[in-house]
Amino acid sequence: MSLKNDFKAFIMRGNVLDLAVAVVIGAAFGRIVTSFVNDVLMPPIGLLLGGVDFSDLVITIQDAVGEAAAVTINYGVFIQTLIDFLIIAFAIFMVIKAFERTRKKEEVKPPVKAELPAQEVLLAEIRDLLKAKK
């Protein structure tokens, strides 16, 4: 196969397309959570902490000189990003837990079996006995 055909086969696999969709949806979900944290969650937390705006929390290493900007460590932005991450991780955790709960219910249901001929039942019993001896 040529490189072009190999690449086309790779791209057309279902799991690659699923991954692409997941990345796009994940990026959109990340923006939603970031907006939730910045616009809904952080203002009350800042108010409870005495009117602190986390984006203003910085450590100045060197003051601005002329047109050169000040050199700062923006630890408030880091705190904001860390809170975003924790909320996103918790939301994904809750989605996975709900999915697992649904999946366990499906596994509990006994599979519907059609009546097998007596010969097949006997062969299955023999197979199971042989597996048990190993």
N, C-alpha and C positions, 0 to 999 in steps of 0.2 A: 504494500500500500504506500501511496505517496504521503508526504508530510501533510498536504492539504486534506486528504481523506482521513488521516489519523486525527487531525485536529477537529475536523467536522464531526467525527464519531465521538470524540471526547466531549465536545460542546453539547451534542444532542443527547447525552446521557441524562436520565431523569434527575439524578442527584446533583448534577452541576446546575441545572435549571432551578431545582429546589433551593440550592444554596444562594443563587442570585436573587431569588424572590425573598429569601430570609434576610439577606443583607439589606435590601431596599426597605423592607418592612421594619427591620431592626433600626435602621437609620431614622426612619420616620417616628418610630416609637421613642427613640432617644431624644428627638427634638421635643416631643410631647412631654416627656418626663422632665427635660431641662426647663421647659416653660413652666411646668407645674411647680418645680422646685424654686425657680427664680421669681415667679410672679405670684405664687400662692403660699408656698411654705416658708420661704426665707423672710419675707417682710414681718410676719408675726414673731418669728424666732428672733430676728434682729430687734424688734420692739421689746420683747421680753428680756433681752440682754442689754437694754438701755439705749435703744436706738442705733445699734451697731449695724452698719451695712458691710457685709462680709467682703464685698469687692474693694472696699476702701482699706482693708487691713493689709498693710505692707510694712516691710522693714527696708529703710533707705540705707543703701550701702554707700552711695555717693550722690550728693545733691547735684541738681542741674547746674551746668556751667555754660553760660552763653546759650548757644542753640542746641547744645548736647542735652539730651534728656537725662533725667535722674536714673540711676541704676537702683532698682528695687527688687526685693523678693516679695512676690505677691502671694503670700500664704493664705489670704482670704479667698482668692480665686481657687486655690487648691482645696480649701475646705468646702467650697461650693461644689467643685467637681467631685470630691469624695462623697458628699451627700447625694449628688445626682447618681453616682455609681451604686451606692447602697440601695437607693430607691428602685433603680432599674433591676438590680440583682434580686431584690425582694419580690418585685412584680413578676419577674421571670420564674422565680421559685414557686410563687403561688400558682402560676399557669401550669407549670410542670406537675405540681401536686394535684391539681384538679384533673389533669390529663391522666395521671397514674391512677387516681381514684376511679375514673371512668373505665380505664383499661382493666382494672382488677374486677370490676363488676362483670365485664364481658367475659373474662376468663373463668369466672365461677359457673357460668351457664354451661350445662353439659351439652356436648355436641350431639346433634341429632343424627342418630345412626339408623340406617336402613337395616332391616333384617338380613343378616348374611346367611348364605347357605351353610349347612351344618359342616360341610367339608372345610370351608374357609375358617369357621370358628375353631375347629379342631387344629388346623394348621397354625392359627394364631396362638393357641394355647401351647402347642409344641414349641413354637418360636420363643415364647415368653419363658418356658421352662429351660430351654437351652441358654438363653441370656442369663437366667438366674444362676446357672451352674458355673458360669465364667466368673 
